[in-house]
């Protein structure tokens, strides 16, 4: 069993973490991002897609690059790219039960918008289980893995890093958390291939990982 008895705060990324990447849901959003970049820059679609990926790799999100280099209104971008059907997402009773058993506080830490997070969490049946959402607007549009964004989240929510666990599908977003002493868990089908020293645990089955983990007993 994974010993997580020291954990009091549970931080979860949203997209491709609280639902499997295999749903294809994020592909819908990524496609709308390409549409936006193509229209805003006038680039042919293959070049727009390459620029989209370049910004994501170098700046944390496509949005960060569009703000810095194209003067894009972040709310216009977020509203447009997140306007997708939720039909590919369904509640996972095993995940709901696994998160419900975690003692202490539970927070969403996402590079997406608040409205998007609320829609997805409602669809997945997870809303009642979480205390709050730290979203991209909370971060002043500076995305993970920026150390300043991690620091702001910690300050805003009074998080004690050494008593916190952070679940993410993006390996690079775990690096600043590990440096601060958080327990890091990489989630997803490719997680077990990771060899990064700042990743403490890896799982391709989030409900199973949470169910088998040893956690602090709730106070009577």
Secondary structure as GFF3:
##gff-version 3
##sequence-region A 1 220
A	DSSP	beta_strand	3	4	.	.	.	ID=ss1
A	DSSP	beta_strand	9	12	.	.	.	ID=ss2
A	DSSP	three_ten_helix	21	23	.	.	.	ID=ss3
A	DSSP	alpha_helix	25	41	.	.	.	ID=ss4
A	DSSP	alpha_helix	45	59	.	.	.	ID=ss5
A	DSSP	alpha_helix	62	70	.	.	.	ID=ss6
A	DSSP	alpha_helix	74	81	.	.	.	ID=ss7
A	DSSP	alpha_helix	93	100	.	.	.	ID=ss8
A	DSSP	beta_strand	105	109	.	.	.	ID=ss9
A	DSSP	alpha_helix	114	124	.	.	.	ID=ss10
A	DSSP	three_ten_helix	127	129	.	.	.	ID=ss11
A	DSSP	beta_strand	132	134	.	.	.	ID=ss12
A	DSSP	alpha_helix	147	157	.	.	.	ID=ss13
A	DSSP	three_ten_helix	161	163	.	.	.	ID=ss14
A	DSSP	beta_strand	164	168	.	.	.	ID=ss15
A	DSSP	three_ten_helix	171	174	.	.	.	ID=ss16
A	DSSP	alpha_helix	175	179	.	.	.	ID=ss17
A	DSSP	beta_strand	183	187	.	.	.	ID=ss18
A	DSSP	three_ten_helix	191	193	.	.	.	ID=ss19
A	DSSP	beta_strand	201	203	.	.	.	ID=ss20
A	DSSP	alpha_helix	206	212	.	.	.	ID=ss21
A	DSSP	beta_strand	214	215	.	.	.	ID=ss22
###
